């Protein structure tokens, strides 16, 4: 019932905004892009990995407009990551997606907070505003008051943008980072986008090579690799590595306990801040991760990543960087992730992850080490 109500509210708001933006276009006429913008705003909400992949747009913007002041709006939780992107001058913390979650969608204080953010953005008089993905970001950019508004036509209400690009996220399509980059200019996406600062306190006493394992996945159970596979991988890697560390949220603690039964590990699950997580990832020689935020973050920090895929498409959600590897088992039902909800297996067994053999992952890691 809640999901249905939220969906209908969203459809109604989409129609109203489209009508309003269309009327604005009719009355205001066509505009031209600024030749040398002084202030640029990039907006990307959603999960950690989404924001990390979108930083390629910031790098492209810095290359195209080297003297512009570049602001990046992202959820407050990921502010430490964006702050480490050398291309970004300023982070504007706001979680636009949160106002669509229940019960915030009917919370006047949440809506008032969103209105304050919008008014503050309009007061900045940005020359260019870019919506990387989603109707909330698109509507914010459309209402930003920027002289030139850019985004993907299919991902926001009609008439939201002055420059509305064709295309949308789909399985078999371009990588997330490539889609973000295209909004700024036609160039290859940047993969190294976050400044690495290894945490010597966490990693100084760990011998090399250091392999960091991230078994968690917050956006759907179908993304998870079986605990037994992680334990087997750790047991096979232990003789070939200097140290193994396991990172993640507290929900990864049972998996870490299972791994610890098979190999000696440094268990950091639920024990690191985001800055500390970036520090231990930056210190790693290889990171093994599910398709999740820390995996993409490790790649953005310049680490080699072995990423494990089941329901998600490697071409769209893989690590992207040619120095990294993405592994999956091809099944007729996959990739099945449809972008608008967490990744869950409709058959209830996630064979795409179960059949991804630990030996295959181990070989990929050892290839990188050697």
Rosetta blueprint (number, residue, H / E / L):
1 X L
2 X H
3 X H
4 X H
5 X H
6 X H
7 X H
8 X H
9 X H
10 X H
11 X H
12 X H
13 X H
14 X H
15 X H
16 X H
17 X H
18 X H
19 X H
20 X H
21 X H
22 X H
23 X H
24 X H
25 X H
26 X H
27 X H
28 X H
29 X L
30 X L
31 X L
32 X L
33 X L
34 X L
35 X L
36 X L
37 X L
38 X L
39 X E
40 X E
41 X E
42 X E
43 X E
44 X L
45 X L
46 X L
47 X L
48 X H
49 X H
50 X H
51 X H
52 X H
53 X H
54 X H
55 X H
56 X H
57 X H
58 X H
59 X H
60 X H
61 X H
62 X H
63 X H
64 X H
65 X L
66 X L
67 X L
68 X L
69 X E
70 X E
71 X E
72 X E
73 X E
74 X E
75 X L
76 X H
77 X H
78 X H
79 X H
80 X H
81 X H
82 X H
83 X H
84 X L
85 X L
86 X L
87 X L
88 X L
89 X L
90 X E
91 X E
92 X E
93 X E
94 X L
95 X L
96 X H
97 X H
98 X H
99 X H
100 X H
101 X L
102 X L
103 X L
104 X H
105 X H
106 X H
107 X L
108 X H
109 X H
110 X H
111 X H
112 X H
113 X H
114 X H
115 X H
116 X H
117 X H
118 X H
119 X H
120 X H
121 X H
122 X H
123 X H
124 X H
125 X L
126 X L
127 X L
128 X E
129 X E
130 X E
131 X E
132 X L
133 X L
134 X L
135 X H
136 X H
137 X H
138 X H
139 X H
140 X H
141 X H
142 X H
143 X L
144 X L
145 X L
146 X L
147 X L
148 X E
149 X E
150 X E
151 X E
152 X E
153 X H
154 X H
155 X H
156 X L
157 X L
158 X L
159 X L
160 X L
161 X L
162 X L
163 X E
164 X E
165 X E
166 X L
167 X L
168 X L
169 X L
170 X L
171 X L
172 X L
173 X L
174 X L
175 X L
176 X H
177 X H
178 X H
179 X H
180 X H
181 X H
182 X H
183 X L
184 X L
185 X L
186 X L
187 X L
188 X L
189 X L
190 X L
191 X L
192 X L
193 X L
194 X L
195 X L
196 X L
197 X L
198 X L
199 X L
200 X H
201 X H
202 X H
203 X H
204 X L
205 X L
206 X L
207 X L
208 X L
209 X L
210 X E
211 X E
212 X E
213 X E
214 X E
215 X L
216 X L
217 X L
218 X L
219 X L
220 X L
221 X H
222 X H
223 X H
224 X L
225 X L
226 X L
227 X H
228 X H
229 X H
230 X H
231 X H
232 X H
233 X H
234 X H
235 X H
236 X H
237 X H
238 X H
239 X L
240 X L
241 X L
242 X L
243 X E
244 X E
245 X E
246 X E
247 X E
248 X L
249 X L
250 X H
251 X H
252 X H
253 X H
254 X H
255 X H
256 X H
257 X H
258 X H
259 X H
260 X H
261 X L
262 X L
263 X L
264 X L
265 X L
266 X E
267 X E
268 X L
269 X L
270 X L
271 X L
272 X L
273 X L
274 X H
275 X H
276 X H
277 X H
278 X H
279 X H
280 X H
281 X H
282 X H
283 X H
284 X L
285 X L
286 X E
287 X E
288 X E
289 X E
290 X E
291 X L
292 X L
293 X H
294 X H
295 X H
296 X H
297 X H
298 X H
299 X H
300 X H
301 X L
302 X L
303 X L
304 X E
305 X E
306 X E
307 X E
308 X E
309 X L
310 X L
311 X L
312 X L
313 X L
314 X H
315 X H
316 X H
317 X H
318 X L
319 X L
320 X L
321 X L
322 X L
323 X L
324 X L
325 X E
326 X E
327 X E
328 X L
329 X L
330 X L
331 X L
332 X L
333 X L
334 X L
335 X L
336 X L
337 X L
338 X L
339 X L
340 X L
341 X L
342 X L
343 X L
344 X L
345 X L
346 X L
347 X L
348 X L
349 X L
350 X L
351 X H
352 X H
353 X H
354 X H
355 X L
356 X L
357 X L
358 X H
359 X H
360 X H
361 X H
362 X H
363 X H
364 X H
365 X H
366 X H
367 X H
368 X H
369 X H
370 X L
